[in-house]
C-alpha cells in the first residue's frame, strides 16, 4: 500500500472496522474487525448504491455512511477519500467506529438481508458451488457448476463462460457478468454475477472462487426505461434543435452532448473549446452572457437568455437560447451546472416575420380603418385590437361589451345584440352598418362583420370586424344631398322635386283631388345680386326661401328650381281658386324688405299657376305651363300671379324658338349692321357713327334686338354675336376711313356678359389693330348694369381700355341702377340720355328737368352727354339750350346700310343739309 493509504489507516483507531475501497468503490482490503462483521461483502453488494456518497467524499471531507448489518440492523460509519500529493484520487476508506461484535454466521444473514444479494463459493476441484440460502429458507444450496450454467439463458451462456475463463486465466482481476437466469417458475430474471479467485495452487491454478449473485431485474427494467427516456430525450432535442451541457466548477470539466455539437456544427472540429465558443458570440450577446453568469454565481438562481453566435464564412448567424441550472450543496455552494442550448434561428426568423406581418397588418388596419375584437359567447368577455380602440376614440384599457355598446345608438345596439343571438343560434355571419358617438360627441359609422368561431380546444367566440365607414357614409350623404337637395337653401332640387311631384300627381289622380304647380321668380333679384355681390344674393335667396316656406303647409312640396326660381306644388286643394290665394300669401311674404347694414333690399315675386288637368298630366307639362304663366305675370307688371293660358304658352314657345334659331345664325349670315350718325351740337365737327345690330330670319323677317338680345344673353350666344359685331363694325369703319370719309368714331353696344368674359379687352384691341383702326376711335357703349359688378375681371378690362384710350359710354342712362360711385370709378367718357326722357320732355316739365340734371351731372363728372331718339326740331332746340353735346335720332337720319351711310357722309362733307340728305335717303 502506498504512503497515502498508510497515512489514512493511521488516522483510525485500531478498534474501528476499516475497509479500503478503490476509486470505483470495490473492496481492496479490510482489517480483521471489518472482515468479522462482513463489511467487505456488504460494501461490494452496495457498491453502486454508495456512488453518490463517494462523489461527495471525493470533493473533500468526511461523509457519513451506513451499511446494513449488526444486531441493530445497520452499521453507521464514515467514508473518506484518499488523495496523493498532487490531489489525484487514489482510494476511499470506510470506517465503522467500535462495531458491535456479531456471530460469524451473521455474514450470511447480512447478505440475505441485502436487497437481492446472494453469496456463492465455488470449489473448482470438486466443481461444487455452495450458494447462500433464499430469504425464506435457511439451508445452504450446493449444486454442480454445470447445472447452474444450464439455467443461464442460451443467448447469454457463451458470454458468461468467456468471462469466467478470462478471470480464471488471470486476464482480468475480477469476474463480472450480467445474464438472464431461469427461475423456479420457468421465468427469466436478470442477475449480476461477480466474483474472484481466492485460492490457487503453487503453480497458479485456481482452486477456489467466491462471489455474489444479485437480482438486477428491477434495475434492468429501470435501465430499459431510462434508455427509452434518453432515446426519446435525444429525439426530442434533435427535433427541437436542442443540446445539453454540464460544468463541474471544481475540476472545470465541461461536457457537451453530441446533439449540442451537431447543433453548433462542431462535431468534426477538434480545436473547438468553450473559449472558442465564447469568442464566436456577438459582442452584445457576450456581454449579456457575462452578466447572466455573474448573477447566477451571486444569487444561485437559474438563468436563461438569447444569444447570437456568428458562424464562419457567409453563413447566417445562429440564434440560440441558453438555460443554466445550478446544483447546490447543503451549504449553498454550487457543485455543478446543468444546461440546455436550443437553436431558435427559425423561431427568431418566424418571430421577426410575425412582427413584420403584425406591423403590416396594423398599418393596413389603420389605413383601412379596420379593427377587430373577440367576444366569448358564454362570458361575453371581449378583447379589442389597437385599431378598434382608435375607431371608438378610447384609451387602450380593459372594456366590457356593455360599456362599448353604451356608445352606440339605441337602434344600432339593438341590431348588434339581435345579430349575436341569431348567429349563436346557428345563423349565418351577418354584416351591419352601425352608428355610435365618441365621448367627444363625434358621430362615427362602422360596418360590422360578425361570425362565430368554434375551434377545438377553445370556447366558442364571436369574431367581429369593425370598419370605419364614416367618410364613405358622409360622402354618400353628401352625394345624396348634392343629388337631391339645393346646398344653399336646403330645399329639394329639381331632380327630387320631379320625383316628389310625380308621386303627388299619381296620388291626386287616384283620389280625384285638385293639384296646382306654382312657378315663382323673384323680381329685382338680378339687380341686387349684380349690385351687392353673390354673398348678398345668397343671403337674400335663403331669406326669401324661408319666408315662402313658412306660408306653406306640411303637405305641400317646395323646392328651388334654378337661380332665383322656386316651385311649389299644392296638394289636396278644395278649389282651383285656392292656388291664387296661396300665391297672394307668398307674394305678400316678400313685401317686408331685408336689412343689409344701412341698406334695405326688397324683392317681389312673379308667380305662374298651372292646374293639373287634361293635357297637363305630368311634371314637364305642368312645368311648361307654370313657366309660361310666370312670364305672363312679369309682363303684367311683376309682383303678381297669373294662371296659365294659351297665350302665355305661345310666348314661351316664341322665346324657345328664338333661342334655338340664334344657334348658327352667324354661320348662316343672318346678322347685319346698320349705322346711325351722332351729330355734334357745335357745328364743324365730324359726326360719330353708332353700329346697330339687325337679325333677318329667312321666311320670318326681322327680329327686334329688344326681343332677341336678352335671350342671347341668357343662352350665352351674346359673346359670339358681340365678337362678330366688333369685327364687322371695325372692318367697315376702316374701309370708310381708307375711302376718305370723315367721321369722329364708331360706337358699338357691348353686353355685360361680354365684359365678364376673360380676355375681352385684349380681343377688342387686337381687332382694331387687325383692321388698321386706332382703338381711340372704337367707342364701347355699356349699360348701367355692366358697371355695377366691381370684379377683378371688370377692373382689368377697364385698365386695358384706359391704357389704349378706348372711349367708353353709358347707354340708356337713367333707366337702370344709377350709381355715381361706379361712374366715377371707371373711365367712362359719355352719358347717353335714354329716348324715353327725350320723347317726354316737351310735354312734362319734370322730364325736362331730369334731362337737364343728367347734362349737369355728366359735365360735373367731366363727361360728354349724348341725347338719343331726337325726332323734332323742338327737341333739338331744347337739348342744345340744356347744353347737350351730341344729338342722335331720326331728325338727322334713320339707321342706314353701309352704302347709304357712305353717301350721307359724303354729303355731310360737302356742306349739304343733314336733314335734306336724310330726307332724300328716306325717300
Beta strands, then each sheet from edge to edge (+ up, - down):
strand 1: 17-21
strand 2: 27-30
strand 3: 62-68
strand 4: 74-83
strand 5: 89-96
strand 6: 117-123
strand 7: 128-131
strand 8: 141-144
strand 9: 175-182
strand 10: 188-200
strand 11: 206-215
strand 12: 242-248
strand 13: 253-256
strand 14: 303-309
strand 15: 318-328
strand 16: 334-343
strand 17: 370-376
strand 18: 382-384
strand 19: 430-437
strand 20: 443-453
strand 21: 461-468
strand 22: 514-523
strand 23: 557-562
strand 24: 565-573
strand 25: 594-596
strand 26: 599-601
strand 27: 604-611
strand 28: 641-643
strand 29: 671-680
strand 30: 688-697
strand 31: 701-703
strand 32: 746-749
strand 33: 778-782
strand 34: 808-813
strand 35: 830-833
strand 36: 864-867
strand 37: 886-887
sheet 1: 2+ 1- 5+ 4- 3+
sheet 2: 8+ 7- 6+ 11- 10+ 9-
sheet 3: 13+ 12- 16+ 15- 14+
sheet 4: 18+ 17- 21+ 20- 19+
sheet 5: 23+ 24- 22+ 27- 28-
sheet 6: 25+ 26-
sheet 7: 31+ 30- 29+ 37- 36- 35- 34- 33- 32-
end
